Amino acid sequence: MSENVAHRQLTQETEGTFGLDAAFVDEVATSLLADNRVRVKQLVSDLHYADMADLLERLDAQERRLLVETIRDNFNADVLPELAEVVRDQVMDALGFEDFAAALTQLDSDDAVYVASKLSAAERAQIAARMPQANRLSIEQGLAYAENSAGRLMQREFVAVPSYWTVGETIDYMRSVQTLPEKFYAVFVVDPRNRPQGMVELSRLLRAKRPEQMKDLYDRDVEPVALDMDQEDVAFLFKQRNLVSVPVVDKSGRLVGQITIDDIVDVIEEEAQDDILKLAGVSNSEVSSLYNAIIRTASSRFPWLAINLATAFLASAVVGLYEDSIEKLAALAVLLPIVAGMGGNAGTQTLATAVRALATRELDASNAFRVTSRELFVGMINGLLFAAIVGVATFYWFDDIFLAITIGAAMFVNLTVAGLSGILIPYALQKFGSDPAASGGVLLTTVTDVVGFFSFLGLATILVL
C-alpha cells in the first residue's frame, strides 16, 4: 500500500470522513511548485478519480496546470465530469484540444455529452474535429436533445436481448461482446422491433439456471421513459419505484438508451443545489463561484440584490407613512425590527418547507387546502406564543401596557401572515409557471416587511399615540 493511500485511510478512520485532508493537498502543491514530478506521481498514483477532481479544485490555477502536465500520460477521463465548470475549462487548456478530445472518447456516452454541453460552440467544434466519427456523432445526437431531458441524460450503451434467448445465451453474449457499458445493472428484453418488454436485473440473472428463458425472468412492471421527459420527472420515478436502471425509448417506442442510478444521484444533487442557490438569490452559474473571477461573481449577484433593494424601498415607504408617530415615540423605532425580523424568519421556514414539498411532489392540488390550513394554524399558534413573550418583555422594558399590546398584536398578525404567505407564494408561483425557489424569497420578505411595519405602526398610532 502506498504512503499517501495509507495516510488518507488513517485520516478516514480517525476523523470518520472520506476524501482528501489538507496536509495531503499541501504536500502535492509543494511538490508541484518544487518541480518534483516523481513525488507528485507517487502521491496521486492511487487516487480515485473523484478525489483527483477534488484535488484539482483545491489547487490554484498555476498548481492545477502543473498537475495536469505531470499526469498527462495517465490522465483519467472520469475526472472530467466531476470538475466544476471553471476548473474543467482550465484543465482543457492545460491538456490541449487533442488530449481533451482523446479523454472524451474514453467516457461513457452520457458523461461525454455532459462534458461537451458545458463547452462553448467554438470549443466543441475544435474537440469534435479531433474525435472519431462514431464518438462525434454520439455527442452531437445527445446535444440535440433538450437540456435536462432524459435524452440528454441517458447512456447509449446498454445490453438488450430477445425474449426467446436463454440465460446461458445471454451470459455468453455478454462475455463475448466488446461494447458492453462500463457499468450496468440490468439486461433489457426487447421484441423483434427493439421495443422493451421488461428487464432482468443482474442479480436475478446470475441466480437463474442457464436453460431458463429470458421471457420467464424479466420484470414487466418497468415503464420506459420518453426522450423528452424532464430529468426531475425521471428522478421522481426512480424514487417512487426504487429503481436502479430504466430504459429510454424514442417516439416509436424503440429502445435507444438507459438511465442508471448514478446519473440520478447527480440529478437530485443538482436540483437540490439549484433550489438552495435560488432561495438565497444566487444564480445557478455560481455553483463554481469559488473558482470564478471576482467581477464575474459580483455581477451575477447584482440583479437579485437590486431587486431586494427595490423591495426594501417599498417597505421603507410604509415606514415613512408613520414618520410622525416614530418621532413622537422613539420606542417604535427600537421595536420595529423585531416584528419584521420575526415575520421574515417564520415565513422563510414555511417557504423552505413548501419549495421542498413542491419539488418532491408532496404538495399539489389534492392536498393544497389541507397543507395551507396547517401552515395557517402553525403561524397563528407561534404568533400567539411570541405575542405573549414579546408583549411581556416590552411591558417590563418600557413600562407601557398599550405599547406591549400593540407589539403583541402586530407579532400575531405578522407571524400568521408569514405562515400563510410562505405556503401560498411558492404554490401560486408554480401554478403560473415560475420557479418558486427563484423569486419566492424576495416576495415573501416584501410581504412580511410591509405587513409587519404596517400592522405595528398602524396599531401604535391608534392605541399608543
Buried (B, 14 or more C-beta within 10 A) or exposed (E): EEEBBEBBEEBEEEEEEEBBBEEBBEBBBEBBEEEBBEBBBBBBEBBBBBBBBBBBBBBEEEBBBBBBBBBEEEBBBBBBBBBBBBBBBBBBBBBBBEBBBBBBBBBBBBBBBBBBEBBEEEBBEBBBEBBEEEBBEBBEBBBEBEEBBBBBBBBBBBBBBBBEBBBEBBBEBBEEEEEBBEEBBBBBBBEEEBBBBBBBBBEBBEEBEEEBBBBEBBEEEBEBBBBEBBBBBBBBBBEEEEBBBBBBBBEEBBBBBBBBBBBBEBBBEBBEEBBEBBBEBBBBBBBBBEBBEEEBBEEBBEEBEEBBEEBEEEBEEBBEEBEEBBEEBEBBEEBBEBBBBBBBEBBBBBBBBBBBBBBEEEBEEEEBEEBBEEBBEBBBEBBBEBBBEBBEBBBEBBEBEBBBBBBBBBBBBBBBBBBBBBBBBBBBBBEEEBBBBBBBBBBBBBBBBBBBBBBBBBBBBEEBE
